């Protein structure tokens, strides 16, 4: 477990996408948590801890002020949550169906792909089943070891400290990762160097531009301490164009998880009456697989020829 002494306070930052220092406040925090391990050391995160602003220049919604990058990264490295892995088989099946739904846009079977922020390697298993040669990259030592025990090829690190050979991958995937990255433009620029000229970039992200997000407002379930910024289709296109990619397809991402697990997440997010529902839900019902859409979106981009 990582211990922190005299953790630096949150500092004002420019827009992580365009660098502008001009923004307006969108949501204010209502919970005071300063421990980086609690803020960043679990996939579920904590609601209500952030001041979120909107960039006047590019429209990105992001946390400002926030902790320095090294504090955030150390918090992610401390991640050792086992409940995320409890739905491993369900996540693998969801990933596989997701790949099938966009198969016509993807590289052929046998292609070499990289999954950045792979966690326990659920997507790697799905990609291997799909016919890909899959490699994962993950900052959490705990999750890397979990994946390796399952026979998966996972390297520990992140795009800023783990060099890969230029033009070595046919596809690079970021499944619910880009919103966690302190410097997303640098991450995509690094990916641009290791992806082949004909390669595909896959970004799956919580879309704050959906009607569901707008209806939920500050209680949008993806506004969590682990998410440093919130993208919509406009900002995804923007950051891709800035780093040498062109988005050519958007698609809703449907996931399937057990009803009981979704109840637990609803309790964590303080959904009204969720605790009462959980207490009266029979065990057989809790194990029922439930397909759902919760504003997650998959974007596909290609390398801009001769650009950047």
Backbone torsions as a table, in degrees:
resi	resn	phi	psi	omega
1	UNK	NA	132.4	177.6
2	UNK	-79.4	135.8	176.5
3	UNK	-112.3	142.3	-178.3
4	UNK	-118.0	133.8	176.1
5	UNK	-125.5	130.4	-179.8
6	UNK	54.7	51.1	178.2
7	UNK	-58.1	130.4	178.5
8	UNK	-58.5	150.7	177.2
9	UNK	-77.1	165.1	177.3
10	UNK	-67.8	142.6	-175.8
11	UNK	-123.3	148.1	175.3
12	UNK	-62.2	142.4	179.6
13	UNK	-132.4	155.6	171.5
14	UNK	-76.2	169.9	177.7
15	UNK	-58.4	126.7	-178.4
16	UNK	-65.0	-14.6	-179.4
17	UNK	-99.4	-51.8	-173.6
18	UNK	-108.8	-10.3	177.8
19	UNK	84.5	-0.7	-179.5
20	UNK	-67.8	145.0	176.6
21	UNK	-101.8	9.7	-178.6
22	UNK	-105.3	121.3	-177.8
23	UNK	-153.7	167.8	175.4
24	UNK	-128.1	148.2	-178.1
25	UNK	-71.3	133.7	176.3
26	UNK	-105.2	-50.5	179.4
27	UNK	-134.9	139.7	176.2
28	UNK	-100.6	152.5	179.6
29	UNK	-73.1	155.1	173.9
30	UNK	-129.9	4.9	177.5
31	UNK	-129.3	136.4	-179.9
32	UNK	-108.1	100.6	175.4
33	UNK	-129.6	126.4	-176.5
34	UNK	-116.4	-8.8	-177.9
35	UNK	-74.6	115.5	-178.2
36	UNK	-60.1	-32.3	179.1
37	UNK	-65.7	-41.5	178.1
38	UNK	-69.0	-35.3	-177.3
39	UNK	-74.7	-39.8	-170.4
40	UNK	-120.9	-5.1	-173.0
41	UNK	-90.1	15.3	177.4
42	UNK	-148.7	144.9	-177.8
43	UNK	-64.2	-30.1	-176.4
44	UNK	-71.8	-32.6	179.1
45	UNK	64.8	-172.4	-177.7
46	UNK	-129.1	136.6	177.4
47	UNK	-80.7	149.8	168.2
48	UNK	79.4	15.6	-176.9
49	UNK	-97.0	-7.6	-168.9
50	UNK	-113.6	149.0	162.0
51	UNK	-92.2	116.0	-179.4
52	UNK	-104.3	135.0	-179.4
53	UNK	-124.2	163.0	176.2
54	UNK	-112.9	126.6	178.4
55	UNK	-69.3	127.2	178.8
56	UNK	-64.9	-28.8	-173.7
57	UNK	-83.4	-49.4	-173.5
58	UNK	-116.0	-8.7	176.1
59	UNK	86.5	1.3	179.5
60	UNK	-64.9	140.1	173.5
61	UNK	-100.1	124.1	-175.7
62	UNK	-150.1	160.9	178.6
63	UNK	-75.2	128.5	179.8
64	UNK	-160.2	116.9	5.6
65	UNK	-78.1	169.9	177.2
66	UNK	-150.0	171.5	179.8
67	UNK	-70.0	155.9	175.3
68	UNK	-58.9	154.2	-175.4
69	UNK	-56.4	-40.8	-176.6
70	UNK	-65.9	-32.9	177.8
71	UNK	-68.5	-42.4	178.3
72	UNK	-62.9	-45.0	-178.6
73	UNK	-63.2	-39.8	178.3
74	UNK	-65.9	-35.2	175.7
75	UNK	-63.1	-42.6	177.4
76	UNK	-63.7	-39.4	-179.3
77	UNK	-65.1	-23.7	179.9
78	UNK	-81.0	-3.0	-176.3
79	UNK	-59.9	126.0	177.2
80	UNK	-145.0	36.2	-175.6
81	UNK	-77.3	126.9	-179.2
82	UNK	-94.8	-20.5	-177.8
83	UNK	-66.2	-29.9	177.2
84	UNK	-58.9	-35.7	-176.6
85	UNK	-79.6	-11.3	-178.7
86	UNK	-64.4	-21.3	179.7
87	UNK	-107.9	25.7	-172.9
88	UNK	-56.1	-50.5	-177.5
89	UNK	-61.8	-39.9	178.3
90	UNK	-63.4	-41.9	-179.4
91	UNK	-66.1	-40.5	178.2
92	UNK	-58.7	-46.0	-179.6
93	UNK	-64.7	-37.7	178.4
94	UNK	-65.0	-43.8	177.8
95	UNK	-60.5	-43.3	-177.7
96	UNK	-63.1	-45.2	177.9
97	UNK	-64.6	-34.5	177.1
98	UNK	-62.9	-43.0	177.3
99	UNK	-63.5	-41.6	179.1
100	UNK	-61.0	-37.3	-175.5
101	UNK	-69.9	-20.6	-179.7
102	UNK	-120.6	19.7	-173.3
103	UNK	-53.9	-37.4	-175.4
104	UNK	-67.0	-17.2	-179.4
105	UNK	-96.7	-7.8	-169.3
106	UNK	-98.9	163.1	174.0
107	UNK	-61.1	156.9	-178.3
108	UNK	-70.7	166.6	177.3
109	UNK	-59.4	145.4	-176.0
110	UNK	97.0	-9.8	-179.4
111	UNK	-69.0	154.4	178.2
112	UNK	-97.4	124.7	-177.2
113	UNK	-127.8	155.7	177.1
114	UNK	-120.6	131.7	175.4
115	UNK	-110.2	109.4	-177.2
116	UNK	-86.3	130.5	-176.1
117	UNK	71.2	49.6	-168.4
118	UNK	-77.2	-8.6	-178.1
119	UNK	55.4	-125.0	-178.3
120	UNK	-84.3	0.3	174.8
121	UNK	92.8	21.6	178.8
122	UNK	-59.1	-43.2	179.4
123	UNK	-67.8	-33.7	178.5
124	UNK	-60.7	-41.2	178.1
125	UNK	-63.2	-43.5	179.3
126	UNK	-64.7	-40.3	-179.4
127	UNK	-66.1	-39.1	177.6
128	UNK	-65.4	-41.2	176.6
129	UNK	-62.3	-33.8	-179.7
130	UNK	-72.8	-19.0	178.0
131	UNK	111.6	13.0	-179.1
132	UNK	-95.7	155.2	168.1
133	UNK	-90.9	106.3	-167.6
134	UNK	-112.6	135.9	176.7
135	UNK	-125.5	140.9	179.4
136	UNK	-113.6	155.2	175.8
137	UNK	-132.2	126.1	-172.7
138	UNK	-148.2	130.8	-178.9
139	UNK	-75.0	-26.8	-176.5
140	UNK	-78.8	119.5	178.5
141	UNK	-60.9	-39.9	-179.9
142	UNK	-59.1	-48.1	-177.8
143	UNK	-70.3	-33.9	176.8
144	UNK	-60.5	-46.4	-179.8
145	UNK	-64.9	-38.2	177.1
146	UNK	-59.6	-45.3	-179.6
147	UNK	-67.8	-40.1	179.9
148	UNK	-65.1	-34.5	177.6
149	UNK	-63.5	-24.1	176.9
150	UNK	-91.2	10.4	175.8
151	UNK	82.0	16.5	-178.2
152	UNK	-93.1	152.0	178.7
153	UNK	-92.6	102.6	-177.4
154	UNK	-130.7	130.2	175.5
155	UNK	-100.6	144.1	177.9
156	UNK	-90.7	132.4	178.9
157	UNK	144.5	-166.5	177.9
158	UNK	-139.1	176.2	-175.7
159	UNK	-65.1	-22.4	-178.0
160	UNK	-88.4	-5.7	-180.0
161	UNK	-137.6	12.7	-178.9
162	UNK	-132.9	92.3	-175.0
163	UNK	-71.6	136.7	171.5
164	UNK	-118.0	158.1	179.8
165	UNK	-65.7	144.3	178.2
166	UNK	-57.8	144.0	175.9
167	UNK	49.3	48.5	-176.1
168	UNK	-106.5	-4.4	-177.8
169	UNK	-128.0	141.7	176.4
170	UNK	-81.1	-26.4	178.0
171	UNK	-150.7	139.7	173.7
172	UNK	-121.3	132.5	-174.7
173	UNK	-117.5	140.3	174.8
174	UNK	-127.2	89.8	-178.8
175	UNK	-89.8	105.3	179.6
176	UNK	54.0	48.8	-176.2
177	UNK	-123.2	-41.2	-170.3
178	UNK	-58.7	-33.7	-179.7
179	UNK	-71.4	-13.6	177.9
180	UNK	-90.4	-16.8	-169.1
181	UNK	-82.7	125.2	-179.7
182	UNK	-59.9	-35.9	-179.6
183	UNK	-126.3	80.6	-174.4
184	UNK	-64.9	-31.9	179.7
185	UNK	-65.3	-41.6	178.2
186	UNK	-65.5	-37.0	178.7
187	UNK	-63.6	-47.0	179.7
188	UNK	-68.5	-33.5	176.9
189	UNK	-64.5	-38.6	177.5
190	UNK	-67.6	-38.1	177.4
191	UNK	-65.3	-38.2	179.1
192	UNK	-56.0	-31.3	-178.4
193	UNK	-78.6	-28.1	-174.4
194	UNK	-100.5	-6.0	-180.0
195	UNK	-92.1	144.6	-178.6
196	UNK	-70.1	158.2	-178.1
197	UNK	-55.5	-30.4	179.4
198	UNK	-97.0	9.7	-170.4
199	UNK	-71.7	166.6	-179.7
200	UNK	-118.7	136.2	173.0
201	UNK	-106.4	125.9	178.3
202	UNK	-111.9	122.9	177.4
203	UNK	-123.1	114.3	172.6
204	UNK	-103.8	128.7	-171.5
205	UNK	-147.9	155.3	172.4
206	UNK	-75.1	119.8	-172.6
207	UNK	-91.9	110.0	-178.9
208	UNK	-80.6	-0.4	178.9
209	UNK	-93.4	-0.6	-179.0
210	UNK	-76.4	162.2	178.1
211	UNK	-63.1	-31.4	179.7
212	UNK	-64.9	-42.9	179.9
213	UNK	-65.9	-41.6	-179.3
214	UNK	-66.6	-36.4	179.0
215	UNK	-68.6	-39.3	-178.1
216	UNK	-74.5	-26.1	179.5
217	UNK	62.0	-135.4	-177.5
218	UNK	-68.0	-14.4	177.6
219	UNK	-90.9	10.2	175.6
220	UNK	-53.5	127.8	-169.5
221	UNK	-64.4	-16.2	178.2
222	UNK	-94.2	1.0	173.4
223	UNK	-82.6	92.9	-174.3
224	UNK	-131.7	158.6	-178.0
225	UNK	-59.9	-26.8	-179.0
226	UNK	-78.4	-14.1	-179.3
227	UNK	-99.6	108.9	-173.9
228	UNK	-80.5	-20.8	179.6
229	UNK	-151.5	165.2	-175.3
230	UNK	-133.6	119.4	-175.5
231	UNK	-98.6	152.6	164.0
232	UNK	-124.6	-175.4	-176.5
233	UNK	-62.1	-37.6	180.0
234	UNK	-61.9	-47.9	-176.8
235	UNK	-72.5	-29.3	174.3
236	UNK	-66.3	-45.1	176.4
237	UNK	-59.4	-42.1	-176.9
238	UNK	-61.7	-51.3	-176.3
239	UNK	-69.3	-30.9	176.1
240	UNK	-67.5	-45.2	179.3
241	UNK	-62.0	-35.9	-179.5
242	UNK	-69.3	-18.3	-176.1
243	UNK	-117.8	15.9	173.0
244	UNK	92.1	21.4	178.0
245	UNK	-122.5	158.3	175.9
246	UNK	-128.5	119.3	178.5
247	UNK	-72.1	130.7	179.9
248	UNK	-123.3	-2.4	-179.7
249	UNK	-159.7	135.0	170.7
250	UNK	-120.8	144.7	179.6
251	UNK	-155.3	140.5	174.9
252	UNK	-63.4	142.8	178.2
253	UNK	-109.8	116.8	177.1
254	UNK	-96.7	135.7	-179.7
255	UNK	-122.8	154.2	176.6
256	UNK	-123.4	122.6	177.1
257	UNK	-135.7	164.0	-179.5
258	UNK	-69.6	144.8	-178.1
259	UNK	-57.1	-41.1	-179.8
260	UNK	-63.3	-37.8	178.0
261	UNK	-67.3	-40.5	177.5
262	UNK	-63.9	-33.9	175.2
263	UNK	-63.5	-42.9	179.1
264	UNK	-61.5	-42.5	178.6
265	UNK	-65.3	-36.7	178.2
266	UNK	-64.8	-38.1	176.8
267	UNK	-64.8	-43.6	178.7
268	UNK	-60.0	-36.7	-179.5
269	UNK	-87.4	4.3	176.3
270	UNK	60.7	40.0	174.2
271	UNK	-69.0	128.9	-177.6
272	UNK	-52.9	134.4	175.7
273	UNK	70.0	2.7	-177.8
274	UNK	-64.2	-36.8	178.8
275	UNK	-64.3	-41.9	177.9
276	UNK	-64.5	-41.4	179.7
277	UNK	-61.8	-42.5	-179.0
278	UNK	-61.1	-41.9	-177.4
279	UNK	-64.8	-29.4	-176.1
280	UNK	-103.9	8.7	179.5
281	UNK	-88.8	121.6	179.1
282	UNK	-61.4	150.3	-179.4
283	UNK	-56.7	-38.3	-179.8
284	UNK	-64.3	-34.8	179.1
285	UNK	-72.0	-37.2	-178.5
286	UNK	-61.7	-26.4	-178.2
287	UNK	-90.4	1.6	-178.9
288	UNK	-73.1	129.2	176.4
289	UNK	-69.6	133.3	-178.1
290	UNK	-124.3	114.4	173.8
291	UNK	-77.3	138.0	-178.7
292	UNK	-152.9	155.1	173.3
293	UNK	-118.5	126.6	-174.8
294	UNK	-129.7	38.2	177.9
295	UNK	81.0	8.7	173.7
296	UNK	-76.5	138.4	-175.5
297	UNK	-131.7	140.4	175.4
298	UNK	-104.0	126.0	175.9
299	UNK	-113.1	136.2	176.0
300	UNK	-115.6	135.1	-179.5
301	UNK	-133.8	154.6	176.0
302	UNK	-118.8	158.0	176.8
303	UNK	-67.3	133.1	177.0
304	UNK	-76.7	118.8	-177.7
305	UNK	-67.1	126.1	177.1
306	UNK	71.9	4.6	-178.0
307	UNK	-95.2	177.1	175.8
308	UNK	62.7	NA	NA
